[in-house]
């Protein structure tokens, strides 16, 4: 029986996996002081400010925290003067701050799974966290020069943080969040995405790959099928969070071998108050039979192991195991 890491590599390289890669079994996420400083401390049911000064809320019974960008709380009041409002969090920390994270990193058996640095929010998300979604979308059109400057600033911050993570934890993969669309469309056109976002990620993922990251996993639980060629150009190996609205079988036929896809079990369909093991099993069966055994990792579309409603993630895992017994 292959290890989780070996089975993943067979799957994404078009080899001979002996089962489905089951959700996040192939990686262990690494947190670190830079991530904690950027994300801030906002447990479920609370409101807090993150390291960028963004007010974050995390209500009960929702998948995750989200920014409050109401006029009185938004960070960037005027994109043309963004430098007056934006200050990046600290990336340099004393060695004792790294000690518990280093200890966790050292416990991971990297022959069995990947040790993946966790980075969130991403470049696009940072933009709308800082200034609100509507103002962000308008600024791409009305203030492109300022937006390019701000994206460059956020990119340099990410690379500065990456240098510290690499030096202290030596991850061999990166799991990076940045939602790029709604359920039905990407937020940006492919042309605008290539102008503003692709250069940033070519620098960010280029740095990670040049410094020990064998695998780039990018989370976007959204529609983004029209951005897949750009994802490949950015160096993404696995797109995690792929919703069923992307027509996963078609993506695998067209791009399999250049990028792989992790998801297909929409949280909106299964992670809900009326969930059942039967409903979960039906969703898992449908997507596994449609997508096949290569370049596809079945799983829920949320950006990490776990679920809003207890038991859902485990039910998805159980259903995937059953499909492995039937299809391998």
N, C-alpha and C positions, 0 to 999 in steps of 0.2 A: 504494500500500500504506500502510495506516495505521501510525502509530507504535505502540509498545507501550502508551503512555499513552492515545492516541486510541482504540485498539481496546478497551482496558479500559472507557473511558467509554461507548462504544457498547454494550458488553456489559451493563454494570450499569444503563444508562439505557433499555434496551429498544430500542436503535437498530439500526444495520446494521453489525455487526462484519464484518471480512473474513476472520477465522480465529478459532480458539479462542485465548483468552488462555492462554499456556503457562506454567503454574506461577507462579513468582515473577518473571517477566520484567518485570512492570510496576512493580517497586519496587527500590530500592537501600537496604539497611538502614544506618542511622546509629547508631554506638555513641558513647559519650561518657563523661566521667569519673564522672558519677553512676551510670551503669549498671555501670561497672567496680567502683566502690566497693560497690554493692549485691550484685552477683553474686559478687564475689571472683574468685580465680584457681584454677580446678580443672580442669586439663587431663585428657583421657581417661586412665584408668589411675591416677588419683590420688585423694587425699582432702584436703580443705582446709576452712577456715571462710570463710563469706561475710561481708559487711559487717554482717549482723544477728547474727553469732555462731553461725549455724547450721552444723553440720558437714555438708559436702556430699561425696558419693562419686560417682565417675564410672568404673564398671568398663568394661573393654573389651567390645565387641560388644553394647552397649545403646544406645538412641537418644539418651540424654542424662543429665546429672547429676541426682541426687535426694538429698533430705535424709536424714540418719541421725538419727532421733528416738527412739533407745533411751533408757531412763530416765536414764542417766548423762550423756547428751549433749543432751537436750531443753532448749531455752532457757527457755520459760515453765513454771515448776514449779507455779504456781497461778494460774489465769486470774483469780481475784478480786483478785489482786495483780499483774496484768500489768505495771503501771508500774515495779515493782521489778526487772523482768527485761529489758524491751525498750528498746533505744536505737537510734534510726534512724541509718543511715550519714550521712556528711557529704554535703552537696549543693553547698557553695561551694568552688570550686577556683581557684587562680591562673590568669591568662590563659595562661601557658605550658603548663598542663595541657590546655587546650582546643585549642591550636594544631594538633596533628596531626589532631584530629577535624574542626576547621574546614576544614583543607586537603582532607580527604576529601569533606566536604560540598560544597565549592565546585567539585569536579571533576564532580559529577553534573549531567548535562544534563537539567534539569527539564522541558524540552519533550518529552523522550523517555520519561521514567519518573518515578515519585515518589521523593522523598527522605524515607524513613520512619524516624522515631525508633523505636528498639527498646527496649521496656520489658518486663522480666521479673524475677522472677515477679510475678503479679498479686495482687490483694487476697485472693482465696480461697486461692491457693497460699501467700502469705505466712503466712496463719493456720496452715495445717497444717505448714508448714516450721518455724514457731516452737514449736508445741505437739503435733504429731503428729496424724494423721488422726482416730483414734478420739476423742481428747480434744477436738478441734475440733468434731466432730459432736455430742458430748455437751454441750459448752458452749453451743451454739446453743439447746439446750432448758433447761439448768440454770442458765446464767449469761448470759441475754440482755443485761442491762444492761452487763456488763463487755465482752461481745462487741461491742455497739454502740460503746462507748468505744474499743476497740482498732481496730475498722474505721475509725472517724473519724480516729484517729491515723495509721494507714497511708495513708488518703486524703490527709490534709494533707501527709504526706511526699511522696507521688507528685506532688501539685500543686507543691510547693516544687521538686522536681527538674525538673518540666516547665517551670517558669519559667526555670530556668537553661539548659535545652536550647533553648528557644525563643529566648532572648536571644543565645545563642552560635551556634546552627546553623541556625535558621529552617527547620525541616522543614516540608514541606507535606503530610505524612501521618504517621500513627502506626501501628506494628505492635506490638500489645500481647498478651502471653501471659497466660492464666489458664485452666487446665483445669477444666471445670465438671462433668465426669461420667466414668463408666466407659464401656465399649463399649456397654452396654445401658441405662443409666439416668443421669439427672443425680444429682449428689451431694445436692443440696437440692431440695425440692419447689418448684414455681413460686411458691407463697405465701411460703415462707421465703426464697427467693432474692430476691423483691421487697422483703421487709422489710429484709434485711441487706446485700445486694450491689448491687441496682439504684441506691439513692441514692448510693452511693460512685461508681459509674461515670457516673452522670449529672453529678456534679461533675467527675470526671476528664476524661471525654470532652467535657463542656461547655467546660472550660478549653481543651483542645486545639483544639476547633473555633472558639472565639472568638479564637484566637491563631495562625491560619494553617494549621491542619490541614484540608485539603480532603477527606481520606479517613481513616476509622477502620477499620482491619483488626484483627479480634480473633481470636486463635488459641485454639482449644479442640479438640484431637483426641479427640473423645468423642461420646457421645450427648448431645444437648442440644436436640432438636427441641421439647420442651415449654417451652423457655426462649426460643424465637425471638421471641415478642411482647415479652418483656422486653428482648431484645437491641435490638430496634427502638426501644424507649423509651429505651434507653441512648445511642442515636445511632450504633450500629454500622452501617457501610456494607457490610462484607464479613465474613462468618464464615469464617475459614480453619481447615482441619483437620477439616471435616465428614466423619465416617465414614459408610460406606455403610449402617450400621445405622439411620441417621436417616430413611431413605426420601427421598433427595434429590429425585427427581422430584415427589413430593407436596409437599415444602417449596417448590419452585420454583413449582408451580401456585398454592399458597396465598399465598405471600409475595413472589414475584418482583415487582420494581418498588419494594419497600420495603427489601429487603435482598438481597444476592447471596451466593453460596455457592462457596467455593474448597476443593476436595478431592475426595473420592469414591473415590480410589485408596488403600485402606487399607494403610499400611506393614506391618501385621501379615500381610497376604496376599502382598505382593511383596518387601518388604525383608527377606529371610531367606536363610539359607545355601544353600538349594536354588533360588534365583531363576533365572529364565531370561527372555530377551527375549520368548519366546512367551507365557509366563504374564503378563508385564507387559502386552504388547499386548492380550491377551484381556481383562484387567481394564479397561484404558483404553477399549477399544472398547465394552464393556458399559455403562460409566457415561456415556460421551459420547452414545451412541445413546439412552439412557434419559432424559438430562437436556436435550438440545437445545442450542441456540446462545446463549440469552439467560439472564442472571442466574446463570450457571454458569461457573466457572473450573476446568477439570480439573487435577488434580495430586495428588501424594502428600499424605498427611495430616500429616506431620511439620511442626514449626514453623519451617522454614527450608529453603533449598536444600541438598541433600546427602542422604546416606543412610548407614545403618549399614554396609551391604555395598557396596563400590566398584562403580560402574557402574549401580546401580539407578536413581538419580535421572536419569541421562542416558538410560537406556532408557525411562523414563516420558516424558521430553521428546520423544524420537524418536517414540514411539507417538502422542503428542498431535499432533505435526506431521502424521503420516500421516492421522489423523482429520480434521484441518483440510482436507487435500487432498480427502478423500472427501465431507465434509459442507458445504463452503462453495463 
